[in-house]
């Protein structure tokens, strides 16, 4: 169960902006039920292009594709032959009749692309994590609110039917009792072990390495840092921001709490000594105001695999993954209730929710604020790991407290 003060805080956050009237320019951006959404993709890698096809299935028209590597533009245009190719995102945002922007770039570009798109009057769907650095989140939230834009973060569990059902049936009803522990884990994610193909061992002439680096300090071209950028903390947050952000977002969604006050972590590069700077094994622990603890455990070692969340309460436990959920009462001899997911991917439902909100101007399921707070929780884990210390955090002022 959650405390009354936590419920009130959540309600205030959800309703803070609903009474605001649209400006004339915002009203003109509201699409009719039969209007076709025109979209641009910034970051045409495998995930960006994959989500682009979800937009197409939902009826969106892809009119622009942007990437620093023209080979990826070519691949995306095979799926969206009517789209124009761009090497620089600024030129894309100058196109007035683009309604939405899908951001699928590496994490170190998310804040710049999102803020620029929102300031250009576009609605935005941005892949998680919303941010690379903890301080970037408030600025993206501000840009979305000031410009009255719809901004969905790619934490697709919030649109997953079996996640929504499990929350309503077993968390909201109080059947778990008082929740004291949320365990999460994600082992053996091979995406973090990708090896650059032979075609990238030397820098292709049509890959703009300087543009890929963007705000980061200069280093010579490295095929692994380009192709497997999630393994390097300059570009992303490793398994913590890539995987834990999904799971801690579910914890926040289920328990209506997004306010960790304590963070600790331990881990290291124990096995894959290939130049990576993100740990191949990590344990994160977050404390939520003395009410419950959330943990994350992950290793890339192939000896263990699997990913799930377990919400532990005084009256029962709820175990959930992308495939199914299980509930078991704490009563002696209680049977396990298992429900399979109708759609383990959930991305299509998440994209549809975003497009529905583009037309209705309602807040989407994974609004920018919730995406910010879940990324923030993950960042606390990474900062604790890098600084090798326990952090104390003020979630209202969003500040790490001094030692």
C-alpha positions in Angstrom: 0.0 0.0 0.0 1.1 3.6 -0.4 0.9 6.4 2.1 -1.7 9.2 1.9 0.9 11.9 1.5 2.5 10.0 -1.4 -0.9 9.7 -3.1 -1.5 13.4 -2.7 1.9 14.2 -4.2 1.2 12.0 -7.2 -2.3 13.5 -7.7 -0.8 17.1 -7.6 1.8 16.1 -10.2 -0.8 14.6 -12.5 -3.2 17.5 -12.4 -0.8 20.4 -12.2 -1.1 21.4 -15.8 -4.5 20.0 -16.8 -6.3 23.3 -16.2 -4.1 25.3 -18.5 -5.8 26.6 -21.7 -4.2 26.0 -25.1 -2.8 29.0 -26.9 -4.1 29.7 -30.4 -1.0 28.2 -31.9 -1.4 25.0 -29.8 -5.0 24.7 -30.8 -4.1 24.8 -34.5 -1.8 21.8 -33.9 -4.6 19.6 -32.7 -5.3 17.1 -35.4 -8.7 15.9 -36.5 -9.7 12.3 -36.1 -9.1 11.7 -39.8 -5.9 13.7 -40.2 -2.7 11.7 -41.0 0.2 12.4 -38.7 3.4 13.4 -40.5 6.5 12.2 -38.7 10.3 12.4 -38.8 12.8 9.9 -37.5 16.0 11.2 -35.9 18.4 8.3 -35.3 17.8 5.5 -37.8 19.5 2.6 -36.1 17.8 -0.7 -35.4 15.6 0.5 -32.6 14.6 3.8 -34.2 13.8 2.1 -37.5 11.9 -0.6 -35.7 9.7 1.8 -33.8 9.2 3.8 -37.0 7.5 0.8 -38.5 5.2 0.8 -35.5 4.2 4.3 -36.4 3.6 3.3 -39.9 1.3 0.4 -38.8 -0.6 3.0 -36.8 -1.2 5.1 -39.9 1.6 7.8 -39.6 3.4 9.0 -42.7 7.2 9.1 -42.5 8.4 12.2 -44.4 11.9 12.6 -43.1 14.7 10.3 -41.8 17.9 11.7 -40.2 21.1 10.0 -39.2 24.9 10.6 -39.1 25.5 7.4 -41.2 23.9 7.6 -44.6 23.8 3.8 -44.9 21.2 3.8 -42.1 19.2 6.4 -43.9 19.2 4.2 -46.9 17.9 1.2 -44.9 15.2 3.3 -43.3 14.1 4.6 -46.7 13.6 1.1 -47.9 10.8 0.9 -45.3 9.7 4.5 -45.9 10.4 5.1 -49.5 8.6 8.5 -49.5 10.9 9.9 -46.8 13.6 12.4 -47.5 17.1 11.8 -46.0 18.9 14.3 -43.8 22.3 14.4 -42.2 21.5 17.1 -39.7 18.5 17.2 -37.4 18.2 21.0 -37.5 17.1 20.8 -41.2 14.4 18.3 -40.2 13.0 20.6 -37.6 12.7 23.4 -40.1 10.1 21.5 -41.9 6.9 23.2 -40.8 4.3 20.5 -41.5 6.0 17.7 -39.5 3.7 16.9 -36.6 5.8 14.5 -34.5 9.5 13.5 -34.1 10.6 10.0 -33.1 14.0 10.1 -31.4 16.0 6.9 -31.6 19.5 8.3 -31.2 22.1 7.2 -28.6 21.5 8.6 -25.1 24.0 11.4 -25.3 21.9 13.1 -27.9 18.4 12.6 -26.3 18.2 15.9 -24.4 19.4 18.1 -27.3 17.1 16.4 -29.9 14.1 16.4 -27.6 14.4 20.0 -26.5 15.1 21.3 -30.0 12.1 19.3 -31.3 9.8 20.5 -28.6 10.9 24.1 -29.1 10.2 23.7 -32.8 6.6 22.9 -31.9 6.7 19.2 -32.5 5.3 16.4 -30.4 8.0 14.0 -29.4 8.3 10.2 -28.8 11.8 9.6 -27.4 13.3 6.3 -26.6 14.3 5.6 -23.0 16.2 6.6 -21.1 15.0 10.2 -21.5 18.4 11.5 -20.4 22.1 10.7 -20.2 22.8 13.0 -17.2 20.6 13.5 -14.2 20.5 17.3 -14.7 19.0 17.1 -18.2 15.6 15.9 -17.2 14.0 19.1 -15.7 15.0 21.0 -18.9 13.2 18.5 -21.2 10.1 18.6 -18.9 10.1 22.4 -19.0 10.4 22.4 -22.8 7.4 20.1 -23.1 5.3 22.1 -20.7 6.2 25.6 -21.9 5.5 24.6 -25.6 2.4 22.5 -24.6 3.7 19.5 -26.5 2.9 15.8 -26.1 6.0 13.9 -25.1 6.0 10.2 -24.7 9.0 8.2 -23.4 9.6 4.7 -24.7 8.9 2.9 -21.4 6.3 0.8 -23.2 5.2 -1.3 -20.1 2.9 1.6 -19.2 0.8 0.7 -22.2 1.1 -3.1 -21.7 -2.3 -4.6 -21.1 -1.1 -7.2 -18.5 0.9 -4.6 -16.6 -2.2 -2.4 -16.4 -4.4 -5.3 -15.3 -1.9 -6.6 -12.7 -1.7 -3.1 -11.2 -5.5 -2.7 -11.1 -6.2 -6.2 -9.7 -3.5 -6.7 -7.2 -1.8 -3.4 -6.3 -4.6 -0.8 -6.4 -6.9 -3.2 -4.5 -4.4 -3.6 -1.7 -4.1 -7.4 -2.1 -0.4 -7.2 -1.7 -0.7 -5.5 1.7 2.1 -3.2 2.6 4.8 -3.3 0.0 8.3 -3.4 1.6 10.5 -4.6 -1.3 10.5 -4.4 -5.1 13.1 -6.7 -6.6 14.2 -6.3 -10.3 16.7 -8.2 -12.4 17.8 -8.4 -16.1 20.5 -10.9 -16.8 22.3 -11.9 -20.0 21.2 -9.0 -22.3 23.4 -9.7 -25.3 22.8 -6.3 -26.9 25.5 -5.0 -24.6 28.0 -7.5 -26.1 27.7 -6.6 -29.7 30.8 -6.6 -31.9 31.2 -4.1 -34.7 31.0 -5.8 -38.2 33.9 -5.8 -40.7 32.2 -2.9 -42.6 32.8 -0.6 -39.7 36.4 -1.5 -38.7 37.6 1.5 -40.7 35.5 4.6 -40.6 33.1 4.7 -43.6 33.3 7.8 -45.6 29.6 8.4 -45.2 29.7 8.2 -41.4 30.1 11.6 -39.7 32.0 10.6 -36.6 32.3 14.2 -35.3 28.6 14.6 -35.6 28.0 11.3 -33.8 30.2 12.5 -30.9 28.3 15.8 -30.8 28.5 17.2 -27.2 31.2 14.7 -26.1 34.9 15.3 -26.0 36.9 14.3 -29.0 38.3 10.8 -29.5 39.5 9.1 -32.7 37.1 6.9 -34.5 36.4 3.6 -32.6 34.1 1.0 -34.2 33.1 -0.4 -30.9 32.2 3.0 -29.4 30.1 3.7 -32.4 28.4 0.3 -32.8 28.2 -0.8 -29.1 28.0 2.6 -27.5 25.9 1.3 -24.6 29.1 -0.3 -23.2 30.6 3.2 -22.7 29.5 5.6 -20.0 30.2 8.6 -22.1 27.4 7.6 -24.5 24.9 5.8 -22.2 24.4 4.4 -18.7 25.1 0.8 -19.4 22.6 -1.8 -18.1 21.3 0.5 -15.5 19.8 3.2 -17.7 19.1 0.8 -20.5 17.4 -2.0 -18.5 16.7 -0.8 -15.0 14.9 2.3 -16.3 12.2 0.0 -17.7 11.8 -1.9 -14.5 12.0 1.0 -12.0 9.4 2.8 -14.2 7.1 -0.2 -13.6 7.8 0.0 -9.8 6.9 3.8 -9.9 3.8 3.0 -12.0 2.6 0.3 -9.6 3.3 1.9 -6.3 2.6 5.6 -7.3 6.0 6.6 -5.9 8.9 8.1 -7.9 10.9 9.6 -5.0 14.0 7.7 -4.0 15.9 9.3 -1.1 18.9 6.9 -0.9 21.0 5.1 -3.5 23.9 2.6 -3.4 25.6 0.4 -6.0 28.4 -2.0 -6.4 29.7 -3.8 -9.5 32.5 -3.7 -12.1 33.9 -4.9 -15.4 34.6 -8.4 -14.1 34.8 -10.5 -17.2 34.4 -8.5 -20.5 37.6 -6.6 -20.4 37.3 -5.2 -23.9 37.6 -1.5 -23.2 34.1 -1.0 -22.0 33.6 1.5 -19.1 30.0 0.4 -18.1 30.1 -2.5 -15.7 29.2 -6.0 -16.9 27.8 -6.8 -13.5 25.9 -4.4 -11.3 23.7 -4.3 -8.2 21.7 -1.2 -7.4 19.7 -0.5 -4.2 17.3 2.4 -3.8 15.5 3.5 -0.7 12.1 5.2 -0.9 11.7 7.4 2.2 11.9 4.6 4.7 8.8 3.0 3.2 10.3 0.4 0.8 13.4 -0.7 -1.0 13.9 -1.3 -4.8 16.8 -3.3 -6.1 18.3 -4.1 -9.5 20.6 -7.0 -10.3 22.2 -7.6 -13.7 25.1 -9.5 -15.3 26.1 -10.0 -18.9 27.7 -13.4 -18.0 25.8 -16.0 -20.0 25.5 -18.4 -17.1 22.3 -16.7 -16.0 19.5 -15.2 -18.0 16.1 -13.7 -17.5 14.4 -10.5 -16.6 11.5 -9.7 -14.2 10.1 -7.7 -11.3 8.8 -9.0 -8.0 6.7 -6.8 -5.8 6.8 -8.2 -2.2 4.1 -7.2 0.3 2.9 -8.3 3.7 -0.2 -10.1 2.1 1.3 -11.5 -1.2 3.7 -11.2 -4.0 3.3 -10.1 -7.6 5.9 -11.3 -10.2 5.8 -9.8 -13.6 7.8 -9.8 -16.9 7.0 -8.9 -20.4 5.5 -12.4 -21.0 3.2 -12.8 -18.0 2.4 -12.0 -14.4 1.9 -14.2 -11.4 0.2 -13.4 -8.1 0.4 -15.5 -5.0 -1.3 -14.7 -1.7 0.7 -15.0 1.5 -1.9 -17.4 2.9 -0.7 -20.9 3.5 -1.3 -23.2 0.5 -2.4 -20.3 -1.8 -2.3 -21.2 -5.5 -0.3 -19.1 -8.0 -2.5 -17.2 -10.4 -0.8 -16.8 -13.8 -1.9 -14.5 -16.6 0.0 -14.5 -20.0 0.6 -11.2 -21.8 -1.5 -10.7 -25.0 1.3 -8.7 -26.6 4.8 -9.2 -25.0 6.3 -6.4 -27.1 3.8 -3.6 -26.2 5.5 -1.0 -28.4 2.6 -0.9 -30.9 0.2 -0.1 -28.1 2.5 2.5 -26.7 2.9 4.2 -30.1 -0.9 4.1 -30.6 -1.4 5.8 -27.2 1.0 8.5 -28.2 -0.7 9.1 -31.5 -4.1 9.2 -29.8 -2.8 11.8 -27.4 -1.3 13.8 -30.3 -4.9 14.2 -31.5 -6.7 14.5 -28.1 -3.9 16.6 -26.5 -4.1 14.5 -23.4 -1.1 13.3 -21.4 0.3 10.0 -22.7 0.8 6.9 -20.6 4.6 7.5 -20.3 4.5 11.3 -20.0 7.8 13.1 -20.1 7.7 13.7 -16.3 7.4 10.0 -15.4 10.2 9.3 -17.9 12.4 11.9 -16.3 11.8 10.5 -12.8 12.5 6.9 -13.8 15.7 7.9 -15.6 16.6 10.0 -12.6 16.3 6.9 -10.3 18.6 5.0 -12.6 21.1 7.8 -12.7 21.3 7.8 -8.9 22.4 4.1 -9.2 25.1 4.9 -11.7 26.4 7.9 -9.8 26.6 5.8 -6.6 28.5 3.2 -8.6 31.0 5.7 -10.2 31.5 7.7 -6.9 31.7 4.5 -4.8 29.5 6.0 -2.1 26.0 6.0 -0.7 23.9 8.9 -2.0 21.3 10.8 -0.1 18.8 12.5 -2.4 16.1 15.2 -2.0 13.4 14.1 -4.6 11.5 17.4 -4.2 14.4 19.7 -5.0 15.9 17.0 -7.2 19.3 17.4 -5.6 22.0 15.0 -4.3 22.7 16.1 -0.8 26.3 16.9 0.3 28.3 14.4 2.4 
